[in-house]
Amino acid sequence: MSPDPVGKAALTILLLAALTAGALISYLWVMGYYVALGLAVPEVASVVITEVSVAPQDPTYLTVSVLNPSFSPADAEIIRISVLTADGTLHEVEETEPSIPQGGYTLPVGNSEAFKCYWSWVEYAGETVKVMVFLSEGSGATFQTTLPPTDLRVTRVVFDPNNGTLFNITVENSASSATFVNLTGVTVIINEDFQETLDVDPQLPVSLNPGEAVNLTCLWTWAGHQNRTLTIVVDTLQGYRARFSGVIPTYVTLEVSEVSFSAAERTGFNVTVTNLPSSVIPVDITRVYITLKNGTSFSVTVLNPSLPYTLDVNGTVTLTCSWDWSDRPDEEVTVTIKTLQGFEASETQKTPP
């Protein structure tokens, strides 16, 4: 049977119609960005941001997809990408992949590009931001998006007056968080002038899924920082942080009221200690230390009473200590009383000439 020329022509017409329809649909899809915004077809180069995506496990970057529509009259020269946060701060993206040269990145008509923008959004998790693309000439684009929330909190801090060498905290990853976190460190800051990273139990890292919490015992002698402002910072592998600020309670106040050296007896001294009425617990005196002017420190023997000695609240005791200071006349020394609970008291006194 001979081929049907009419059928071939009809098939050709159908294929051309399908291609035309596909092109039209693609055109209308791109135009939708402008129609939705009530904008006219641009007369100069104009781009649109089609998507902004982030990875909650790595908040050091975001991916910005930029399209130069097929109806755009010219290639677009992208010169920079910025992020406007809710506090009104415009953050310049300093590094992208592919990189944006000083003269601009050329995005031809009808092409799109996904830029990996290295900008840490960890401090803005859960907030709405505006991503902006700027052109050397023409109309740039703005895309508003809400960053995934990750709400990490220190929900409890406990100082036990009977142990001034550690404290306990509870860290919680909120059920509303977008991802799990790995706790990697706990740091304490005192009055912004002292900072120390702590050993904790259980040992870090510790993984926390959304809705989970963990209790951490932090090994740090806080007894010497009573009544000072404390900031606790919990760090994670992902870059998220939890912060807690408060004042360390004052549970015990010790006072060395007198250090007495006798010129007639140069092999010892007396030191009088009071546990003030404002204290909430008795303390157990365990050691007496001497610190010389050159920084040398050492413990001395307490002859009376025997140690450890329990000093009640509002109680006073005089300790008789053995130390031959005969070769250190007229020298400043610091006497320090140490307790089992971690609390201390010191007083500086000159030995007789």
Phi, psi and omega in degrees: 000134183284149180299148180268107181296329180292320179296319178297319179296318180296318179297319179298317180297319179297318179296316178298320179296320180295317179297318179296317180297319179298317178297320180294318179297317178299319180297314181295326179297315178293318180296338182302328179299322182279320180297318180299330179268358180070031183256152177275162176299129187292151176262349176235172180305133183212132181245164174231147172267115183273336182197144168234119182238150179224161176244109183305334179282348179219083184278026179269355182206166169221154182253123183246117179265122184242135180239132169260103191300158181294337179271000179294137185285349184202164172296149180257136177254100180280124183254335177192163176231134182227164177231126178259117180267168187296339179278004177088004181272132177262116183259121177279132175279114186278335184222135177224160170231118356294157182286154177257109182296168180301324180278355179109159178257123183277121176247104184297160177302134178083001181254160175228160179213138175258114181263125172275110188257114181277093177216120183284117180256016186301325181283351183243016179303132180087353181262159177269130181232163175242123177266130184237135175246128183250140177249155176292322175217136180111195186255123177281198183217154177229139180225124180262133180212156176255124182285146181299138181279142167221106187253098180255128186225149165267107188266345183208136174227126183233124173252121179266117182298340180278355177213095182276012182255001177203164173213166184241142176228156172243126179248131183234135171261113187303150177297339180276356181294149184275348186205165171283163177226157175246110178292132184237343183192151174234126182236141174248141177234130180248118176050028177065006182240000178223134182217136180209136174270133192256154164280139182227160176230124005290159182295140179273154011278154175232132181269137178232116173281162175306133180089358181258157178222159179218143175264130181240134172263121185256122183272103181196132180279099182270349186300331179277003182237025180302144178066022175247154181284127183244135171241127177253127180241124176253120182261156178231160177299326183280347180105349177288153181224149169244140181231144173223135177231139178188180180256131178293128182297154174259106182259327185223133173235111176259148180221126171272106186274339181201138168237121188239119173252138179251127179295337181278341181226097188264021180246012180190182178199166176244145176225132182252129185235140177235136170264104191298156182300337180286346179292152183256349181219157167290160176233158180250110179288127184243331184210157171233129182244148172247134173239122181277170183297331180277002178097351178295133182230142180202156179272155178239160180278132175262118183279325184202132352286171179287149180256151001288149180238127180276119180254111183290164174300133183067020178259156179227142177218145173252123181261130176263119188244145178260121175195123180277105181252017185299332180269011180229055179289149175053042181237138177285130175228150178250127179257127182238130176261128179243148183238160178299327183281352178101354179277149184222163172211144183225158174207138179256134184214147176271139173286154179297155178294000000 
